[in-house]
Amino acid sequence: KNDRFETTQEYKKEQELKELKKSSDIKGYFKFVNGGKDKALVEALNSQDYKNYKSLKEVVEARGFAEKAAEKDSEESKQLAQFKQLAKSSSVKLVEKTLASAAYANYTKVKSSDRLKKLEALEEYVKTDAFIKTKTYLQDKGRFKKSAEYQELQELAALKKNADLKWYAEKLKANAFADANKWNLCFTEEFDGA
């Protein structure tokens, strides 16, 4: 019988949850998410500026583009100017900076990890009624007073105070029933229930 919360499986799971929450990779993940960086990145990735930047980047990085862009008033020089202008936009800067950051690398690593799934499962478990009930019961310092054994002990204490039982206990100690115990049974009668 587990008498203390610290000896239960529930306690081990709660401790495992605490350890996961303390780990630097999980903390970094939640800092990234709670800071809204994941949503901001998605918005920036879906922005028209970034889409145009991405398509122009493929054109600009193609072979032979640099020579053609060197010609003044060519279509390529206009595309290069547009590419450079788009590279200065806030959404493009945000995407480029975020994708290159260690925080984003940690975010993508943790997002697809089993550790995050385990953390979420443990958080759900710790919120269940069964867990809360067990923890509350085992951490209750007065739980013995709520038990059936305590009620029986209270009943015994009340019986010990009963005057008739005190009298009987005194007579037993004084051996007052010794003569009566020596008597032999000389007559018995059994009655039929019919």
Backbone torsions as a table, in degrees:
resi	resn	phi	psi	omega
1	LYS	NA	127.5	178.1
2	ASN	-81.3	118.2	-178.5
3	ASP	-95.2	-17.2	-176.4
4	ARG	-127.9	147.9	179.4
5	PHE	-62.7	-34.3	-176.3
6	GLU	-65.9	-13.1	-179.5
7	THR	-100.5	5.9	-174.9
8	THR	-99.1	164.3	174.7
9	GLN	-66.7	-33.0	179.1
10	GLU	-60.2	-41.7	179.4
11	TYR	-64.0	-43.4	-179.8
12	LYS	-61.0	-40.5	179.6
13	LYS	-68.3	-39.0	178.1
14	GLU	-64.1	-41.1	178.1
15	GLN	-65.2	-40.4	178.4
16	GLU	-62.3	-39.7	176.7
17	LEU	-61.9	-44.2	179.6
18	LYS	-62.2	-41.9	179.1
19	GLU	-63.7	-41.8	178.8
20	LEU	-63.3	-41.9	-179.6
21	LYS	-65.8	-27.8	-179.8
22	LYS	-81.2	-19.1	-174.7
23	SER	-65.5	142.9	-173.0
24	SER	-64.8	-36.4	-178.3
25	ASP	-68.3	-40.0	178.4
26	ILE	-68.7	-41.6	177.6
27	LYS	-60.0	-43.6	178.8
28	GLY	-63.1	-39.5	178.2
29	TYR	-60.2	-49.5	-178.0
30	PHE	-70.0	-30.2	175.3
31	LYS	-64.4	-41.3	178.9
32	PHE	-64.6	-46.7	-177.8
33	VAL	-70.2	-49.3	-177.5
34	ASN	-67.2	-23.1	176.1
35	GLY	-78.9	-5.7	178.7
36	GLY	78.0	11.9	-177.0
37	LYS	-69.1	-32.4	179.4
38	ASP	-67.0	-42.7	179.3
39	LYS	-69.3	-40.7	178.6
40	ALA	-62.5	-38.7	179.1
41	LEU	-65.5	-43.9	179.4
42	VAL	-61.8	-43.5	178.3
43	GLU	-61.4	-44.3	-178.9
44	ALA	-66.7	-39.6	178.5
45	LEU	-63.8	-31.4	-178.6
46	ASN	-92.1	-0.3	-179.7
47	SER	-71.9	152.1	-179.8
48	GLN	-65.4	-36.4	178.8
49	ASP	-58.8	-46.2	-177.8
50	TYR	-68.6	-38.6	178.3
51	LYS	-62.7	-43.5	177.3
52	ASN	-64.9	-41.8	178.5
53	TYR	-58.9	-45.8	-177.6
54	LYS	-63.8	-43.9	-179.8
55	SER	-68.4	-38.5	177.2
56	LEU	-68.8	-31.1	-179.8
57	LYS	-62.6	-39.3	177.8
58	GLU	-63.6	-39.7	179.6
59	VAL	-67.7	-46.1	-177.0
60	VAL	-65.1	-33.5	-177.6
61	GLU	-86.9	-0.6	179.4
62	ALA	-70.6	157.8	178.7
63	ARG	-66.1	139.2	175.1
64	GLY	81.6	-4.9	-178.3
65	PHE	-68.2	-40.9	-176.5
66	ALA	-59.2	-40.4	-179.7
67	GLU	-67.2	-40.4	-178.6
68	LYS	-71.8	-33.9	-178.7
69	ALA	-72.4	-19.7	179.5
70	ALA	-70.3	-23.5	178.7
71	GLU	-73.7	131.8	-178.0
72	LYS	-71.6	141.7	178.7
73	ASP	64.1	17.5	175.6
74	SER	-83.9	161.2	177.8
75	GLU	-59.3	-38.0	-179.8
76	GLU	-65.8	-38.1	179.3
77	SER	-67.0	-35.3	176.5
78	LYS	-66.8	-41.3	178.5
79	GLN	-64.2	-39.3	178.1
80	LEU	-64.6	-42.4	178.5
81	ALA	-63.6	-42.4	178.3
82	GLN	-64.9	-40.4	178.3
83	PHE	-60.8	-45.3	180.0
84	LYS	-64.9	-37.7	178.3
85	GLN	-65.5	-43.4	179.3
86	LEU	-65.9	-33.3	179.3
87	ALA	-63.0	-22.4	179.7
88	LYS	-87.7	-9.2	-177.4
89	SER	-69.3	151.0	-175.2
90	SER	-64.2	-37.9	-178.9
91	SER	-67.5	-39.3	178.7
92	VAL	-67.3	-43.8	178.5
93	LYS	-60.8	-42.7	179.9
94	LEU	-61.0	-45.7	-179.4
95	VAL	-63.7	-49.1	-177.5
96	GLU	-62.3	-43.2	-179.2
97	LYS	-67.2	-44.8	-176.9
98	THR	-67.0	-45.6	-178.7
99	LEU	-63.3	-26.1	-179.8
100	ALA	-89.5	-6.9	-173.5
101	SER	-83.0	154.6	176.6
102	ALA	-69.5	-31.6	179.4
103	ALA	-63.1	-40.0	178.6
104	TYR	-69.7	-38.8	177.9
105	ALA	-61.4	-42.7	177.3
106	ASN	-64.9	-42.3	179.7
107	TYR	-57.7	-48.9	-178.3
108	THR	-67.8	-35.7	178.9
109	LYS	-65.5	-47.7	-176.9
110	VAL	-71.8	-37.2	-177.0
111	LYS	-57.6	-35.8	-178.6
112	SER	-99.1	8.9	-175.1
113	SER	-89.6	160.7	175.4
114	ASP	-73.3	-24.9	-179.5
115	ARG	-62.7	-40.0	178.9
116	LEU	-67.4	-41.0	177.8
117	LYS	-63.4	-40.7	178.4
118	LYS	-63.8	-43.8	178.8
119	LEU	-59.8	-45.7	-179.8
120	GLU	-64.2	-40.6	179.0
121	ALA	-64.9	-42.1	179.2
122	LEU	-66.7	-37.8	177.4
123	GLU	-63.2	-39.8	177.4
124	GLU	-65.6	-42.3	-178.8
125	TYR	-63.1	-41.8	-178.0
126	VAL	-66.6	-21.4	179.0
127	LYS	-88.5	-7.2	-177.3
128	THR	-70.2	153.1	179.2
129	ASP	-62.6	-38.9	-178.7
130	ALA	-61.4	-44.5	179.6
131	PHE	-64.1	-48.5	-178.0
132	ILE	-61.3	-41.8	180.0
133	LYS	-64.1	-45.3	179.9
134	THR	-63.4	-46.2	-179.0
135	LYS	-63.4	-45.8	-179.7
136	THR	-61.9	-44.7	-179.0
137	TYR	-63.0	-48.4	-175.5
138	LEU	-72.4	-23.7	178.0
139	GLN	-91.7	-4.4	178.8
140	ASP	-74.7	117.2	-178.6
141	LYS	-69.1	-25.2	-178.1
142	GLY	-101.8	23.2	-176.0
143	ARG	-68.4	-26.0	179.2
144	PHE	-63.9	-35.7	-179.7
145	LYS	-66.8	-16.4	179.1
146	LYS	-94.8	-2.3	-174.8
147	SER	-88.5	163.4	177.7
148	ALA	-67.7	-34.5	178.9
149	GLU	-62.1	-40.3	178.8
150	TYR	-64.7	-41.0	179.1
151	GLN	-62.1	-39.9	178.0
152	GLU	-66.2	-39.6	177.2
153	LEU	-64.3	-37.6	177.4
154	GLN	-65.4	-40.1	178.4
155	GLU	-64.6	-41.2	178.2
156	LEU	-62.9	-42.7	178.9
157	ALA	-62.0	-38.8	178.7
158	ALA	-67.7	-38.4	179.4
159	LEU	-67.3	-34.7	179.0
160	LYS	-65.0	-23.9	179.7
161	LYS	-88.0	-8.2	-178.7
162	ASN	-66.1	132.1	-176.4
163	ALA	-63.8	-41.2	-179.3
164	ASP	-64.7	-41.0	-180.0
165	LEU	-71.1	-34.4	176.1
166	LYS	-63.3	-44.3	178.4
167	TRP	-59.0	-46.2	-178.7
168	TYR	-62.6	-42.8	-179.5
169	ALA	-64.7	-39.1	177.7
170	GLU	-63.7	-42.5	-179.4
171	LYS	-66.2	-36.6	178.1
172	LEU	-64.8	-42.0	-179.3
173	LYS	-66.5	-37.0	-178.8
174	ALA	-81.4	-1.7	179.3
175	ASN	60.9	37.3	-177.3
176	ALA	-70.3	-18.8	-178.1
177	PHE	-98.9	12.1	-177.3
178	ALA	-62.5	-43.5	179.9
179	ASP	-64.3	-41.2	-178.8
180	ALA	-67.0	-32.1	179.6
181	ASN	-71.6	-20.7	179.8
182	LYS	-80.9	-17.7	-177.9
183	TRP	-61.3	145.2	176.7
184	ASN	-103.5	145.6	178.6
185	LEU	-73.9	121.2	-177.6
186	CYS	-112.7	-18.9	-179.8
187	PHE	-145.5	129.8	171.4
188	THR	-135.5	149.2	176.9
189	GLU	-136.8	136.1	177.7
190	GLU	-111.8	132.4	-179.5
191	PHE	-103.9	139.8	177.9
192	ASP	-86.4	140.8	-177.7
193	GLY	-73.0	-0.4	-175.1
194	ALA	-87.8	NA	NA
